Amino acid sequence: DVTEIEEKEAQAKQEEQILKEQELSNLLHEKRYLKALGLAISLDRPHTVLTVVKAILKEPEGRRHLEENIVRLRKDQK
C-alpha cells in the first residue's frame, strides 16, 4: 500500500528533524557556536542563527571566526 510507505517516509523525516533539533540544542549548550551556525541555517531557524551570530561575536576572535565560516557556506545558505 502506497499510503503506508508514505507514512513511514514522513515518520522517518520527522525523526531526522527531531534528531537535528536535539543536536542543535546540544551544540548551543556546549557553546560550539560555529557548528551550530551551519545546523541552524540548514534547519531554517533564522532566530537561532541570529542568536548564534551574536554569541560568536561576543567571543574573543569571534568576528574572525564568523567571517571564516561565512565564506565556507553554500550560496543558498548565505
Secondary structure as UniProt FT lines:
FT   HELIX           2..29
FT   TURN            30..31
FT   HELIX           33..42
FT   TURN            43..44
FT   HELIX           46..58
FT   TURN            60..61
FT   HELIX           62..72
FT   TURN            75..77
//
